[in-house]
């Protein structure tokens, strides 16, 4: 296999408990403002420094869904190898704020596996934890993916 050929992984290749930890990525002011523009969410907690200094947060915070989106991109180094057929569901509980300048990473764990009635696919639920540079969990969630099963004879 040359360096341009991706490893192919099927449902059977992903054991329950397998864990992947991504590299880190720093959340910037530009990320927050770009996300506000794309989503239309210009809430003061994300865009107004002076107002947020008067709140218990003490300063602006990133959108929770922005951190989820960034973590999704960070997890692609893991998921790109997997024969994903469909993204079925994602949930996130936001536990701590992510601030401009924080560096986040994601830890993904294969938590639950089940085969479907269709013999060509299975579903794996992955636990997703977003951690900051202090190893504090900022978010906990899960994603369920439909994954191709190994073809007969492969």
C-alpha positions as CSV (number, residue, x, y, z in Angstrom):
1,X,0.0,0.0,0.0
2,X,1.5,3.4,-0.9
3,X,1.1,6.5,1.3
4,X,-1.8,7.7,-0.8
5,X,-3.9,4.6,-0.2
6,X,-6.2,4.8,2.8
7,X,-6.7,1.9,5.1
8,X,-10.2,0.5,4.7
9,X,-12.0,-0.6,7.9
10,X,-15.4,-2.3,8.1
11,X,-17.8,-2.8,10.9
12,X,-16.0,-6.0,12.0
13,X,-12.7,-4.1,12.3
14,X,-13.9,-1.8,15.0
15,X,-14.0,-3.4,18.4
16,X,-16.1,-2.1,21.2
17,X,-13.8,0.1,23.4
18,X,-11.5,1.1,20.6
19,X,-10.4,4.7,21.3
20,X,-9.0,7.5,19.1
21,X,-7.6,10.8,20.4
22,X,-7.1,13.7,17.9
23,X,-4.5,16.3,17.7
24,X,-5.4,19.7,19.2
25,X,-6.8,22.8,17.5
26,X,-7.0,26.3,18.9
27,X,-10.3,28.1,18.7
28,X,-9.8,31.6,17.4
29,X,-11.8,34.9,17.4
30,X,-12.0,34.5,13.6
31,X,-13.6,31.0,14.0
32,X,-16.2,32.4,16.4
33,X,-17.1,35.3,14.1
34,X,-17.1,33.2,11.0
35,X,-19.5,30.7,12.7
36,X,-21.7,33.5,13.8
37,X,-21.9,34.7,10.2
38,X,-22.6,31.3,8.8
39,X,-25.1,30.3,11.5
40,X,-26.7,33.7,12.0
41,X,-26.1,33.3,15.8
42,X,-24.7,36.7,16.9
43,X,-25.7,36.2,20.5
44,X,-23.9,38.6,22.9
45,X,-22.2,35.7,24.7
46,X,-20.2,35.0,21.5
47,X,-19.8,38.5,20.1
48,X,-19.8,41.2,22.8
49,X,-16.6,41.3,24.9
50,X,-17.7,44.2,27.2
51,X,-21.1,42.7,28.0
52,X,-19.6,39.2,28.7
53,X,-17.0,40.7,31.1
54,X,-20.0,41.5,33.4
55,X,-21.3,37.9,33.4
56,X,-20.2,34.9,35.5
57,X,-18.3,33.7,32.3
58,X,-16.0,36.8,32.6
59,X,-15.6,37.0,28.8
60,X,-16.8,35.7,25.4
61,X,-17.3,32.0,24.8
62,X,-17.4,30.0,21.6
63,X,-20.7,28.5,20.3
64,X,-21.2,25.0,21.5
65,X,-22.1,23.9,18.0
66,X,-18.9,25.5,16.7
67,X,-16.8,23.3,19.1
68,X,-18.8,20.3,18.0
69,X,-18.1,21.1,14.4
70,X,-14.4,21.6,15.0
71,X,-14.2,18.3,16.9
72,X,-16.0,16.6,14.1
73,X,-13.2,17.8,11.7
74,X,-10.6,16.7,14.2
75,X,-12.1,13.2,14.3
76,X,-11.9,12.7,10.5
77,X,-8.4,11.3,10.7
78,X,-10.1,8.3,12.4
79,X,-13.4,8.2,10.6
80,X,-11.9,8.6,7.1
81,X,-10.6,5.0,7.2
82,X,-14.1,3.6,8.1
83,X,-16.6,2.6,5.5
84,X,-19.3,4.9,6.8
85,X,-22.6,4.7,4.9
86,X,-24.7,7.2,7.0
87,X,-24.4,9.5,9.9
88,X,-27.6,8.7,11.9
89,X,-27.5,10.8,15.0
90,X,-25.4,13.0,17.2
91,X,-25.9,14.4,20.7
92,X,-23.8,16.8,22.7
93,X,-24.0,18.1,26.3
94,X,-22.0,21.2,26.8
95,X,-20.4,21.2,30.2
96,X,-17.7,23.9,30.2
97,X,-17.2,27.0,28.0
98,X,-14.6,27.1,25.3
99,X,-13.0,30.5,25.0
100,X,-11.1,32.2,22.2
101,X,-7.5,30.8,22.6
102,X,-8.5,27.5,24.0
103,X,-7.1,24.4,22.3
104,X,-9.6,21.5,22.0
105,X,-9.2,17.9,21.0
106,X,-11.6,15.0,20.8
107,X,-11.5,11.5,22.2
108,X,-13.7,9.0,20.3
109,X,-14.6,5.6,21.7
110,X,-16.6,2.8,20.0
111,X,-19.2,2.4,22.7
112,X,-22.0,0.2,21.3
113,X,-22.2,-2.1,18.3
114,X,-25.2,-3.8,16.7
115,X,-25.9,-5.4,13.3
116,X,-28.9,-4.4,11.3
117,X,-31.5,-6.5,9.5
118,X,-29.5,-5.7,6.3
119,X,-26.6,-8.1,6.4
120,X,-24.4,-5.5,4.6
121,X,-24.2,-3.0,7.5
122,X,-24.0,-2.5,11.2
123,X,-24.4,0.5,13.5
124,X,-21.8,1.7,16.0
125,X,-22.4,4.4,18.6
126,X,-19.3,6.4,19.4
127,X,-18.8,8.3,22.6
128,X,-17.3,11.7,21.9
129,X,-15.5,13.8,24.5
130,X,-14.2,17.2,23.8
131,X,-11.3,18.2,26.1
132,X,-9.5,21.5,26.4
133,X,-5.8,22.2,26.9
134,X,-6.2,21.6,30.7
135,X,-7.7,18.1,30.1
136,X,-11.0,19.4,31.3
137,X,-14.0,17.9,29.5
138,X,-16.0,20.7,27.8
139,X,-18.5,18.5,26.1
140,X,-19.8,14.9,26.1
141,X,-21.8,13.4,23.3
142,X,-22.4,10.5,21.1
143,X,-22.6,9.8,17.4
144,X,-24.3,6.8,15.7
145,X,-22.9,5.7,12.3
146,X,-24.1,3.1,9.9
147,X,-21.0,1.2,8.7
148,X,-20.5,-1.2,5.9
149,X,-19.9,-4.8,6.9
150,X,-17.0,-6.7,5.3
151,X,-18.0,-8.1,1.9
152,X,-18.2,-11.9,1.7
153,X,-14.8,-13.3,0.6
154,X,-12.9,-10.1,1.5
